[in-house]
Amino acid sequence: QVQLVESGGGLVQAGGSLRLSCAASGRTFSRNAMAWFRQAPGKEREFVAAISWSGGNTIYSDSVKGRFTISRENGEDTVYLQINSLKVEDTAVYYCAADQFEYRLIRRDYNYWGQGTQVTVSS
């Protein structure tokens, strides 16, 4: 059974930083893109960032570019999201996702999802 488990969320003041982690189990995603999405209260889930299978390519939403950094550790099937200069509007549940197809980098149509980790930013 494939599982993606996120960790690292919490309550932080505006301007602070967090590092989210997502560990995959049940299969390897070393040839698959992985991504982070988020869903704020009352809003739809939105794309945040994605990283290619090799880690050599990354894409970000405009709202987080320059503040968030996605990375991965293929040997451990783990993906990270470093979040800096947090803003109140970054408050959301952050979800990890993995693509079932290999060797592509996409902003949507991910097939595997974690349960999410809450990030709350106070002013």
TIVO-2410 file (N, C-alpha, C; in nm, 3 decimals):
# residues 123
REC num residu      c1      c2      c3 atome chaine
REC   1      Q   0.084  -0.119   0.000     N      A
REC   1      Q   0.000   0.000   0.000    CA      A
REC   1      Q   0.088   0.125   0.000     C      A
REC   2      V   0.063   0.212  -0.096     N      A
REC   2      V   0.142   0.335  -0.105    CA      A
REC   2      V   0.095   0.435  -0.001     C      A
REC   3      Q   0.191   0.494   0.067     N      A
REC   3      Q   0.160   0.597   0.165    CA      A
REC   3      Q   0.256   0.714   0.149     C      A
REC   4      L   0.201   0.832   0.160     N      A
REC   4      L   0.280   0.954   0.169    CA      A
REC   4      L   0.247   1.018   0.303     C      A
REC   5      V   0.350   1.043   0.382     N      A
REC   5      V   0.327   1.096   0.516    CA      A
REC   5      V   0.403   1.226   0.531     C      A
REC   6      E   0.327   1.333   0.554     N      A
REC   6      E   0.387   1.465   0.571    CA      A
REC   6      E   0.416   1.492   0.719     C      A
REC   7      S   0.513   1.577   0.742     N      A
REC   7      S   0.545   1.620   0.878    CA      A
REC   7      S   0.610   1.757   0.870     C      A
REC   8      G   0.619   1.823   0.986     N      A
REC   8      G   0.690   1.950   0.992    CA      A
REC   8      G   0.603   2.073   1.000     C      A
REC   9      G   0.472   2.056   0.991     N      A
REC   9      G   0.384   2.170   1.002    CA      A
REC   9      G   0.379   2.223   1.145     C      A
REC  10      G   0.314   2.337   1.161     N      A
REC  10      G   0.301   2.394   1.295    CA      A
REC  10      G   0.257   2.537   1.291     C      A
REC  11      L   0.266   2.600   1.407     N      A
REC  11      L   0.229   2.741   1.421    CA      A
REC  11      L   0.356   2.824   1.423     C      A
REC  12      V   0.361   2.925   1.340     N      A
REC  12      V   0.481   3.008   1.330    CA      A
REC  12      V   0.441   3.153   1.306     C      A
REC  13      Q   0.521   3.244   1.350     N      A
REC  13      Q   0.493   3.385   1.329    CA      A
REC  13      Q   0.529   3.427   1.187     C      A
REC  14      A   0.461   3.528   1.140     N      A
REC  14      A   0.493   3.583   1.008    CA      A
REC  14      A   0.641   3.621   1.001     C      A
REC  15      G   0.700   3.587   0.888     N      A
REC  15      G   0.842   3.611   0.871    CA      A
REC  15      G   0.929   3.492   0.907     C      A
REC  16      G   0.870   3.394   0.973     N      A
REC  16      G   0.945   3.276   1.014    CA      A
REC  16      G   0.960   3.174   0.904     C      A
REC  17      S   1.015   3.058   0.942     N      A
REC  17      S   1.043   2.952   0.845    CA      A
REC  17      S   0.997   2.818   0.900     C      A
REC  18      L   0.970   2.728   0.807     N      A
REC  18      L   0.938   2.590   0.838    CA      A
REC  18      L   0.997   2.501   0.730     C      A
REC  19      R   1.022   2.376   0.766     N      A
REC  19      R   1.064   2.277   0.668    CA      A
REC  19      R   0.969   2.160   0.676     C      A
REC  20      L   0.895   2.139   0.570     N      A
REC  20      L   0.804   2.026   0.562    CA      A
REC  20      L   0.874   1.907   0.498     C      A
REC  21      S   0.838   1.790   0.544     N      A
REC  21      S   0.893   1.666   0.489    CA      A
REC  21      S   0.779   1.575   0.447     C      A
REC  22      C   0.807   1.492   0.349     N      A
REC  22      C   0.710   1.393   0.304    CA      A
REC  22      C   0.786   1.266   0.272     C      A
REC  23      A   0.751   1.161   0.342     N      A
REC  23      A   0.816   1.032   0.320    CA      A
REC  23      A   0.720   0.936   0.253     C      A
REC  24      A   0.767   0.874   0.145     N      A
REC  24      A   0.685   0.779   0.072    CA      A
REC  24      A   0.723   0.636   0.110     C      A
REC  25      S   0.624   0.552   0.111     N      A
REC  25      S   0.649   0.410   0.136    CA      A
REC  25      S   0.553   0.328   0.051     C      A
REC  26      G   0.583   0.203   0.035     N      A
REC  26      G   0.497   0.113  -0.043    CA      A
REC  26      G   0.541   0.098  -0.187     C      A
REC  27      R   0.615   0.193  -0.238     N      A
REC  27      R   0.677   0.184  -0.371    CA      A
REC  27      R   0.778   0.297  -0.380     C      A
REC  28      T   0.864   0.287  -0.477     N      A
REC  28      T   0.961   0.394  -0.497    CA      A
REC  28      T   0.909   0.495  -0.597     C      A
REC  29      F   0.944   0.622  -0.575     N      A
REC  29      F   0.909   0.729  -0.668    CA      A
REC  29      F   1.035   0.794  -0.725     C      A
REC  30      S   1.141   0.717  -0.730     N      A
REC  30      S   1.269   0.772  -0.774    CA      A
REC  30      S   1.268   0.813  -0.921     C      A
REC  31      R   1.170   0.766  -0.998     N      A
REC  31      R   1.159   0.807  -1.139    CA      A
REC  31      R   1.034   0.891  -1.164     C      A
REC  32      N   0.978   0.946  -1.056     N      A
REC  32      N   0.851   1.018  -1.066    CA      A
REC  32      N   0.862   1.156  -1.003     C      A
REC  33      A   0.788   1.251  -1.061     N      A
REC  33      A   0.782   1.382  -1.000    CA      A
REC  33      A   0.704   1.376  -0.868     C      A
REC  34      M   0.742   1.465  -0.779     N      A
REC  34      M   0.670   1.481  -0.653    CA      A
REC  34      M   0.641   1.629  -0.635     C      A
REC  35      A   0.538   1.657  -0.556     N      A
REC  35      A   0.491   1.796  -0.549    CA      A
REC  35      A   0.431   1.827  -0.414     C      A
REC  36      W   0.412   1.956  -0.393     N      A
REC  36      W   0.340   2.005  -0.277    CA      A
REC  36      W   0.223   2.089  -0.326     C      A
REC  37      F   0.111   2.070  -0.259     N      A
REC  37      F  -0.009   2.151  -0.280    CA      A
REC  37      F  -0.052   2.206  -0.144     C      A
REC  38      R  -0.143   2.300  -0.145     N      A
REC  38      R  -0.196   2.350  -0.019    CA      A
REC  38      R  -0.344   2.388  -0.036     C      A
REC  39      Q  -0.414   2.384   0.075     N      A
REC  39      Q  -0.554   2.422   0.074    CA      A
REC  39      Q  -0.583   2.507   0.195     C      A
REC  40      A  -0.618   2.632   0.170     N      A
REC  40      A  -0.653   2.725   0.276    CA      A
REC  40      A  -0.802   2.711   0.308     C      A
REC  41      P  -0.843   2.751   0.426     N      A
REC  41      P  -0.984   2.741   0.464    CA      A
REC  41      P  -1.074   2.812   0.363     C      A
REC  42      G  -1.175   2.740   0.315     N      A
REC  42      G  -1.271   2.799   0.223    CA      A
REC  42      G  -1.223   2.812   0.080     C      A
REC  43      K  -1.104   2.759   0.052     N      A
REC  43      K  -1.048   2.771  -0.084    CA      A
REC  43      K  -1.020   2.633  -0.142     C      A
REC  44      E  -1.001   2.630  -0.272     N      A
REC  44      E  -0.966   2.506  -0.338    CA      A
REC  44      E  -0.818   2.475  -0.317     C      A
REC  45      R  -0.787   2.348  -0.329     N      A
REC  45      R  -0.647   2.309  -0.320    CA      A
REC  45      R  -0.571   2.367  -0.438     C      A
REC  46      E  -0.451   2.419  -0.412     N      A
REC  46      E  -0.373   2.481  -0.517    CA      A
REC  46      E  -0.232   2.424  -0.523     C      A
REC  47      F  -0.177   2.427  -0.642     N      A
REC  47      F  -0.040   2.383  -0.664    CA      A
REC  47      F   0.057   2.479  -0.599     C      A
REC  48      V   0.161   2.424  -0.537     N      A
REC  48      V   0.265   2.506  -0.476    CA      A
REC  48      V   0.398   2.489  -0.547     C      A
REC  49      A   0.444   2.365  -0.556     N      A
REC  49      A   0.575   2.339  -0.616    CA      A
REC  49      A   0.585   2.193  -0.657     C      A
REC  50      A   0.670   2.166  -0.754     N      A
REC  50      A   0.696   2.029  -0.797    CA      A
REC  50      A   0.842   2.013  -0.833     C      A
REC  51      I   0.889   1.889  -0.822     N      A
REC  51      I   1.029   1.859  -0.851    CA      A
REC  51      I   1.035   1.734  -0.938     C      A
REC  52      S   1.123   1.737  -1.036     N      A
REC  52      S   1.137   1.624  -1.127    CA      A
REC  52      S   1.200   1.504  -1.058     C      A
REC  53      W   1.195   1.391  -1.125     N      A
REC  53      W   1.245   1.267  -1.068    CA      A
REC  53      W   1.390   1.277  -1.025     C      A
REC  54      S   1.469   1.353  -1.100     N      A
REC  54      S   1.612   1.363  -1.069    CA      A
REC  54      S   1.642   1.474  -0.970     C      A
REC  55      G   1.545   1.562  -0.950     N      A
REC  55      G   1.570   1.680  -0.868    CA      A
REC  55      G   1.629   1.795  -0.946     C      A
REC  56      G   1.654   1.774  -1.073     N      A
REC  56      G   1.720   1.875  -1.153    CA      A
REC  56      G   1.631   1.985  -1.203     C      A
REC  57      N   1.502   1.962  -1.199     N      A
REC  57      N   1.406   2.063  -1.244    CA      A
REC  57      N   1.299   2.085  -1.139     C      A
REC  58      T   1.264   2.211  -1.120     N      A
REC  58      T   1.160   2.246  -1.024    CA      A
REC  58      T   1.069   2.352  -1.086     C      A
REC  59      I   0.945   2.354  -1.042     N      A
REC  59      I   0.849   2.457  -1.082    CA      A
REC  59      I   0.774   2.503  -0.958     C      A
REC  60      Y   0.735   2.630  -0.958     N      A
REC  60      Y   0.668   2.690  -0.844    CA      A
REC  60      Y   0.549   2.774  -0.889     C      A
REC  61      S   0.455   2.790  -0.800     N      A
REC  61      S   0.349   2.886  -0.827    CA      A
REC  61      S   0.407   3.026  -0.806     C      A
REC  62      D   0.350   3.122  -0.872     N      A
REC  62      D   0.400   3.259  -0.861    CA      A
REC  62      D   0.393   3.311  -0.718     C      A
REC  63      S   0.296   3.266  -0.642     N      A
REC  63      S   0.276   3.319  -0.507    CA      A
REC  63      S   0.385   3.276  -0.409     C      A
REC  64      V   0.459   3.172  -0.442     N      A
REC  64      V   0.561   3.123  -0.347    CA      A
REC  64      V   0.702   3.132  -0.405     C      A
REC  65      K   0.714   3.166  -0.531     N      A
REC  65      K   0.845   3.169  -0.595    CA      A
REC  65      K   0.937   3.265  -0.520     C      A
REC  66      G   1.057   3.219  -0.492     N      A
REC  66      G   1.154   3.300  -0.420    CA      A
REC  66      G   1.149   3.283  -0.269     C      A
REC  67      R   1.042   3.225  -0.217     N      A
REC  67      R   1.031   3.203  -0.072    CA      A
REC  67      R   1.031   3.055  -0.036     C      A
REC  68      F   0.981   2.972  -0.126     N      A
REC  68      F   0.972   2.828  -0.102    CA      A
REC  68      F   1.077   2.756  -0.188     C      A
REC  69      T   1.131   2.648  -0.133     N      A
REC  69      T   1.225   2.565  -0.207    CA      A
REC  69      T   1.189   2.419  -0.189     C      A
REC  70      I   1.167   2.352  -0.302     N      A
REC  70      I   1.137   2.209  -0.298    CA      A
REC  70      I   1.265   2.132  -0.329     C      A
REC  71      S   1.284   2.021  -0.259     N      A
REC  71      S   1.401   1.937  -0.283    CA      A
REC  71      S   1.361   1.793  -0.255     C      A
REC  72      R   1.447   1.700  -0.291     N      A
REC  72      R   1.416   1.560  -0.267    CA      A
REC  72      R   1.541   1.480  -0.239     C      A
REC  73      E   1.520   1.370  -0.171     N      A
REC  73      E   1.625   1.274  -0.138    CA      A
REC  73      E   1.580   1.142  -0.195     C      A
REC  74      N   1.627   1.113  -0.314     N      A
REC  74      N   1.575   0.995  -0.384    CA      A
REC  74      N   1.606   0.864  -0.313     C      A
REC  75      G   1.719   0.857  -0.255     N      A
REC  75      G   1.754   0.733  -0.186    CA      A
REC  75      G   1.660   0.699  -0.073     C      A
REC  76      E   1.590   0.800  -0.023     N      A
REC  76      E   1.496   0.779   0.087    CA      A
REC  76      E   1.353   0.806   0.045     C      A
REC  77      D   1.328   0.830  -0.084     N      A
REC  77      D   1.192   0.861  -0.132    CA      A
REC  77      D   1.127   0.968  -0.046     C      A
REC  78      T   1.200   1.074  -0.025     N      A
REC  78      T   1.152   1.184   0.059    CA      A
REC  78      T   1.161   1.315  -0.018     C      A
REC  79      V   1.060   1.397   0.001     N      A
REC  79      V   1.060   1.530  -0.060    CA      A
REC  79      V   1.040   1.633   0.050     C      A
REC  80      Y   1.104   1.748   0.033     N      A
REC  80      Y   1.099   1.852   0.133    CA      A
REC  80      Y   1.045   1.981   0.074     C      A
REC  81      L   0.993   2.065   0.162     N      A
REC  81      L   0.954   2.200   0.122    CA      A
REC  81      L   1.004   2.296   0.228     C      A
REC  82      Q   1.105   2.373   0.193     N      A
REC  82      Q   1.157   2.477   0.282    CA      A
REC  82      Q   1.076   2.603   0.257     C      A
REC  83      I   1.016   2.653   0.363     N      A
REC  83      I   0.929   2.770   0.352    CA      A
REC  83      I   0.991   2.883   0.432     C      A
REC  84      N   1.026   2.990   0.366     N      A
REC  84      N   1.084   3.106   0.433    CA      A
REC  84      N   0.993   3.227   0.418     C      A
REC  85      S   1.019   3.327   0.500     N      A
REC  85      S   0.944   3.453   0.494    CA      A
REC  85      S   0.793   3.426   0.492     C      A
REC  86      L   0.749   3.346   0.586     N      A
REC  86      L   0.608   3.306   0.588    CA      A
REC  86      L   0.516   3.425   0.604     C      A
REC  87      K   0.403   3.418   0.536     N      A
REC  87      K   0.301   3.520   0.542    CA      A
REC  87      K   0.173   3.459   0.599     C      A
REC  88      V   0.088   3.543   0.652     N      A
REC  88      V  -0.038   3.495   0.707    CA      A
REC  88      V  -0.117   3.419   0.600     C      A
REC  89      E  -0.108   3.465   0.477     N      A
REC  89      E  -0.182   3.401   0.368    CA      A
REC  89      E  -0.124   3.266   0.327     C      A
REC  90      D  -0.013   3.226   0.385     N      A
REC  90      D   0.040   3.092   0.361    CA      A
REC  90      D  -0.027   2.987   0.451     C      A
REC  91      T  -0.111   3.033   0.543     N      A
REC  91      T  -0.182   2.941   0.630    CA      A
REC  91      T  -0.269   2.847   0.548     C      A
REC  92      A  -0.247   2.716   0.568     N      A
REC  92      A  -0.317   2.616   0.489    CA      A
REC  92      A  -0.276   2.478   0.537     C      A
REC  93      V  -0.348   2.378   0.489     N      A
REC  93      V  -0.302   2.241   0.501    CA      A
REC  93      V  -0.217   2.213   0.378     C      A
REC  94      Y  -0.097   2.164   0.401     N      A
REC  94      Y  -0.003   2.136   0.293    CA      A
REC  94      Y  -0.001   1.986   0.266     C      A
REC  95      Y  -0.018   1.951   0.139     N      A
REC  95      Y  -0.025   1.812   0.097    CA      A
REC  95      Y   0.093   1.778   0.007     C      A
REC  96      C   0.145   1.659   0.028     N      A
REC  96      C   0.246   1.602  -0.059    CA      A
REC  96      C   0.175   1.515  -0.164     C      A
REC  97      A   0.230   1.512  -0.284     N      A
REC  97      A   0.171   1.433  -0.391    CA      A
REC  97      A   0.281   1.371  -0.476     C      A
REC  98      A   0.248   1.260  -0.540     N      A
REC  98      A   0.342   1.193  -0.630    CA      A
REC  98      A   0.271   1.152  -0.758     C      A
REC  99      D   0.344   1.159  -0.867     N      A
REC  99      D   0.291   1.126  -0.999    CA      A
REC  99      D   0.307   0.976  -1.024     C      A
REC 100      Q   0.206   0.914  -1.080     N      A
REC 100      Q   0.217   0.771  -1.107    CA      A
REC 100      Q   0.299   0.743  -1.233     C      A
REC 101      F   0.314   0.846  -1.319     N      A
REC 101      F   0.388   0.827  -1.443    CA      A
REC 101      F   0.529   0.879  -1.428     C      A
REC 102      E   0.619   0.819  -1.497     N      A
REC 102      E   0.761   0.850  -1.483    CA      A
REC 102      E   0.804   0.959  -1.579     C      A
REC 103      Y   0.912   1.026  -1.538     N      A
REC 103      Y   0.988   1.114  -1.627    CA      A
REC 103      Y   0.908   1.229  -1.686     C      A
REC 104      R   0.823   1.288  -1.607     N      A
REC 104      R   0.756   1.410  -1.650    CA      A
REC 104      R   0.742   1.501  -1.529     C      A
REC 105      L   0.716   1.629  -1.553     N      A
REC 105      L   0.700   1.726  -1.445    CA      A
REC 105      L   0.572   1.804  -1.471     C      A
REC 106      I   0.478   1.795  -1.381     N      A
REC 106      I   0.344   1.849  -1.404    CA      A
REC 106      I   0.298   1.930  -1.284     C      A
REC 107      R   0.196   2.013  -1.308     N      A
REC 107      R   0.137   2.095  -1.202    CA      A
REC 107      R   0.004   2.038  -1.151     C      A
REC 108      R  -0.046   1.938  -1.217     N      A
REC 108      R  -0.172   1.879  -1.174    CA      A
REC 108      R  -0.175   1.730  -1.212     C      A
REC 109      D  -0.288   1.665  -1.183     N      A
REC 109      D  -0.308   1.524  -1.218    CA      A
REC 109      D  -0.217   1.430  -1.142     C      A
REC 110      Y  -0.186   1.467  -1.018     N      A
REC 110      Y  -0.111   1.376  -0.933    CA      A
REC 110      Y  -0.205   1.268  -0.878     C      A
REC 111      N  -0.150   1.151  -0.858     N      A
REC 111      N  -0.232   1.035  -0.827    CA      A
REC 111      N  -0.224   0.989  -0.682     C      A
REC 112      Y  -0.112   1.015  -0.619     N      A
REC 112      Y  -0.092   0.971  -0.482    CA      A
REC 112      Y  -0.084   1.095  -0.393     C      A
REC 113      W  -0.152   1.086  -0.279     N      A
REC 113      W  -0.164   1.201  -0.190    CA      A
REC 113      W  -0.142   1.161  -0.045     C      A
REC 114      G  -0.081   1.254   0.029     N      A
REC 114      G  -0.071   1.237   0.172    CA      A
REC 114      G  -0.195   1.295   0.240     C      A
REC 115      Q  -0.195   1.285   0.373     N      A
REC 115      Q  -0.308   1.333   0.451    CA      A
REC 115      Q  -0.298   1.482   0.484     C      A
REC 116      G  -0.181   1.538   0.467     N      A
REC 116      G  -0.165   1.680   0.490    CA      A
REC 116      G  -0.107   1.715   0.626     C      A
REC 117      T  -0.043   1.831   0.631     N      A
REC 117      T   0.009   1.885   0.755    CA      A
REC 117      T  -0.029   2.032   0.763     C      A
REC 118      Q  -0.074   2.074   0.879     N      A
REC 118      Q  -0.126   2.209   0.895    CA      A
REC 118      Q  -0.012   2.307   0.919     C      A
REC 119      V  -0.015   2.416   0.844     N      A
REC 119      V   0.076   2.528   0.866    CA      A
REC 119      V  -0.011   2.649   0.899     C      A
REC 120      T   0.015   2.707   1.014     N      A
REC 120      T  -0.060   2.825   1.057    CA      A
REC 120      T   0.039   2.938   1.084     C      A
REC 121      V   0.016   3.050   1.020     N      A
REC 121      V   0.105   3.165   1.034    CA      A
REC 121      V   0.029   3.276   1.105     C      A
REC 122      S   0.085   3.321   1.217     N      A
REC 122      S   0.021   3.428   1.293    CA      A
REC 122      S   0.088   3.561   1.263     C      A
REC 123      S   0.009   3.666   1.276     N      A
REC 123      S   0.062   3.801   1.246    CA      A
REC 123      S   0.130   3.862   1.367     C      A
***
